[in-house]
Amino acid sequence: MSSISQSVRKLDHLAKISGAAKYVEDIRLDGMLYGKIVRSTVAHGKITAIHLPEMGPEYTVVQASDIPGVNQVHIVGDDHPVFSNGEVNYIGEAILMIVGPDKRQAGKYAAATKVDYEILDACFDPKKSDTTFYEYAYEEGDWEKAFEEADEIIDDEIFSAHQEHAYMEVQGLIGDYRDGKLTVRGSMQCPFYVHTAVMAVMGMKPEDINVIAEDTGGGFGGKEDYPSILGSQVGVASYKTGRPVKCVFDRREDITCTSKRHPAFMRYRVAIKDGKITAVDTDILYDGGGYTTLSMVVLQRGLIGALGIYKFPRYRVHGKAVKTHTVPNGAFRGFGGPQTFFAMELMMNHAARKLGKDPLVLRKEYCAKKGDVSPTHGVYHFEIPIPDMLEQIAEASDYYRKAEAYRNQTGRYRRGIGISSVYHGCGFTGAGERDLIKAVFKLHKRADDTVEILAAAVDMGQGVKTAFRKIAASVLDLPVERVIIVNPDTDRVPNSGPTVASRSVMVVGKLIERAAERLKADWKPGEDQLITEHYVHPEFMIPWDLATFSGDPYPDSSWSTNAVEVEVDTLLGLTKVLNAWGCYDVGTVIDENIVIGQMEGGLLQSIGHGGIELINYDRTGRIRNNSLSDYIVPTALDVPSLHVMFHNSEYVNGPFGAKAAGELPNVGGSAAYIGAMEMALGTDLYQTPFSTEDTMQLLEERRNG
């Protein structure tokens, strides 16, 4: 393993374990007020009247009419209002904010506010939606003829449900308008996204908006888009009151109104002729919720990964994201990929059983190779290590012996072992890095010969501050303590891009490496020096064309194979995860302990989506289980034995050969878990999560014939 992989103490380790780290809830500003949002209690309706309680003179109502700029929050599109424009599209949509000096009293006034509605028809089933947000398709060959000539056709409908981020720290921001300048600070992933959105809402110049990312307690994608909404709300509130305004959600509010993983309904058809898969046909439907937010790019990544790691001679991939009157769905670790990878991996299991082959063997048979044309008519430019990684995972888990032993079981307790093989495309899709993000990075050597990293990346627990320091220190031959990095402030740091798409180490880290090499070559002891680096797009990439959905969507991918072993109690329907294994190719590991933690956490999160994490709506569109006492997330006790291993395929344009890491472990765990359940229960399954109740229902139906 490379020397840079050797672990060091994380930069924020002592601050967090000692309690010294300052989160938004810890910040107190002179004269600060507190905001509480009045939210829609209906899924779809027109507001006809608002009845406010009698309030003390120090309390203020902030609503759409107070917005100095536009009542639109820029995310990808601009359809989500800051405060309702008169029509609400999901339960939890913000109508107004009550602001005052006492947080509890503001909450009481908000609870006492009554809103009258003209109830409009609400759609909760995306299959019945009449509003399509986005739609894409691509194909190869005469796939229809392949189905006409097929000996057998597998035709399955597969469902991937909502998933809640359940980050440790809820959403929270402070708006502070004074002397013609607005500062927004708090918990977020993307300071410059917030900056852009708030600037339009406030109708202000770029230099009059400042965004500061404070210590952030987890994100998983949930703090990519939503802080732009909340940042706009606290910005308007501070502008109206002339005082700092803090708004921090409680857990129930956070689960009720913030984005989730997109539910996906996926029909996959597989044509088989002479014992071979000759074509795949897919129709994929993503539930976008009440507004578009990030559905466009989530859908794109989902469709790009719809055929998994495999090479098929003919295929059609079609998908769309539609509107329902539920909470808008957005970024979630994996960003649309886990849904379609889950479906494709289950289809490989089902095809293997139909063909009488082992699922692992079938995966190796159809795995794409370096130089192959990709499904979107790009090229796989680098080695695809999946066959070797499948063997690594098989050896570590004793897969072949267990798979044979677990067939045709009887008795109360039955075991299964499932596998998955997936990838995560590194960085933004297509030319997004070049044309949209245009990352800029600065490295500042001070006169005392310490070096400061100036970047917009947010450390939300994933260790990016530590990784950045190690990259710079390793190039400059400095002790890591001589490299400084603090939380990003848009007045101080350039826009190196958002903390999303698993891009921080691979893209920004490469800028750090290049800047450090330049600084090292021109090091002037005792002098102040500033090095600026700009993103350079890889020349080898085949240009991405969204209109035809073709080209190289990513410069390279990170790869993963997983195995999960379960034991099912067929009397009680309870499932115990015995072991889980993950083999990951993230290029050069920048810090072994940090990356192992990322892989273990992501795999556990994915297994949770496989078995226990389920958002439950009632018939009015209200989330019923909006607390962590009834939305269940897995703990270390649920998967007591996690095994992580690495396979190193270095990426030429990554720092020290590093690739994307953060999202990869969240892509394949649920498929491996459901594959294990299929083996234990002796039947094909079609959904994630597959809960204890689902297991009981299947067993009961089997007992009743």
C-alpha positions, 0 to 999 in steps of 0.5 A: 500500500502506498505511503500516503495510505498510512493513516494519520489522526483526522484533523477534526478528531480531537475537536469532535470527541472533546465536544469543542467542535462548533455546529450551527446550534452552538453559535450565538450571535448578538441580537439573534432571533429564531425562526419557526416555519409554518408548513403545509398540512395538505399534499396539494391545495390552494391557500385561501386564508391564513389565520395568525394568532395574536403575537407579541410585538417582538415577533415577525411574520416572514412570507413570500411578499417579503422576498426582495428578489425572486421567489424561486430557489435555484437548484437545477431548475427554478421551480421550488419556491422559498415560501409558498406562492399560494399553491402547495405541492407536498405536506411540509412545504414552507408557507411562512416563517415566524421569527422572534427572540424565543425559539419555543414561543416562535414554535408555539405561534407557528403551531397556532397558525391556521391555514385554509385550503382549497383542496386539489387532487393529489397524486401519490402514485408515480405510475398515475402522474400526468406531469413528466419532469424529465425523460431520456432513452438510449438503445443499441441494435435491434432489441425488439427482434431479439425479444421476438426470437427469444426462447425465454423472456424474464419480465420483472417489475422491481421496486426501490423505495424511499430512504431517509438520510438520517444524518446525525445533525439536522438541517440548520442555518443562520442568516445575518444581514447587516450593512448591506451584506448577507451572511448565511452560515451553518450545516451544508455540503455546497457553499457556492450552491447556497451562494448562487441560490440566495443571491437570486432570491435576495436580488443582490450582487455576488460580493454582497453574499457570504456563505460560511460552512460550519462544522457539519454533522453528516450529509449523505447528499441531503445537504446538497440541495436543501440548504439552498432552500433554508438559506434563502428563507433565513436570508429573507428573514434576516433582511426583513428583521435586520437581525440574525435569524437562526432556524434549526429543525427538529428531527420530525420536521427534518424527516417530514420536509427534506429530500429523500432517495428517489423511489424507483419503479423499474420494469426489466425484460431479459431475452434469452436465446440458446442459453445466452442473454441476447437483449435487455429492455428497461422502463424506469420510473423515478418519483421526483416528488413535488418539485424537480430539485435534482431529479434531472441529474439523478435520473441521468446517473440512474439510466447510465447505470441501468445495465450495470457492469455488463456488456449485452449485444442489444438493449433499450434503456428508457426512463423518466422522472415524474411529479407526485405530491410528496416531499421532493426527492433529491441527492442521496449517496449513490445519486440515482445509481443504487436503484438501477444497479439494484434492479440489474443485479436482481435480474442477473440473479433471476437469469442465473436461476433460469439458466441453471448457472451460479450468479457469480459465474454469470456476472463474470461471463457478461462483465464488460472489459477495457476497450469495450463500447459502453452502453452509452456508446462511449468507451471503457478506457481503463481496466475493469477489475470486477472478475478479479474482485469477484474472486476476491470476495468469493474467497474471503466469504467462502462463497462457492461452498456456502452457495452450494450448501445453502441450496434446497434447505429445510428446517426453521433456520435457513441461510443465504449468501448473495453477491453484487458487482457494481460501479460508481462513475467518478465525478460529474456526468459528461462535461459538467466539471468543465462546463458547469463547475469550472473548479478553481483552487488556491494554495497559499504559502504564508511567510512563516512557511506554513501552507493553507489550502483554499477550497470550497469542499466541506468536511461532513465527517468523511475526512476530506480535510485530512485527505487534502492536507495529506496530499499537499504535505506529501508533495511538499515534503512537509509535516502534515501539521504545517498544512492548514485548512479551515471550514470554507467561507465564500469570501475567502476561498475560490469555487472549487466545486460542491462536495458531491459526486465523490469528486472531492479527492479525485478532482479537487485533490488533483488540483491540490497535487498540481498546485503543490508541485508548482509551489515546491518547484518555486519554493521561496522560504520566508515569502508569501506565495499564492498558487492558483490551479484550474480544472483541466478536462481529460482529453481522452473522453468522448464528448457527452451529448445529453440530447442523444444520451451518448458519449463518456459519462465519466472519465473512470469509475470506482468498482465494488463487489459485495457479499452478504450472508443472512440467516432467516428464522422461518417461524418468526420471519426475523432475519439476522445478517451474519457477515458482510464483505466488500471489495473496493477499487477506489484507486490509491487509498489516501488514508486507510482508516478513513476509507475503511470507515467510509466503506463500512458505513456505506455498506451498512447504510445500503444493507439497511435499505435492503431490510429495515429502512422504510418510509411509510406514508398514509393515504393523505401523503403524510409521512407516518414514521418521522422520527428515529424511534420508528424510522429504523436505521441499522447499527453495528449490532445489526451487522456485527461482522463487516469485512473490507478489502481493496483492489487498487487500479490507479487513475491517471488523473487522480492525486497519487492515483486516487479515484472516487470513494464516498458513494461507492459502498452505498451502491451494491449492499442492498442487492447483495442482501436481497440476493442472500434473502432470495437464496434463503427463501428459495424464491425470486424477490423484487423489492428493497427493502424486504422487511420482516413483515414482507418475509412473514407474508411470503412464508404465510402465503407459502404455508397456505398454498 
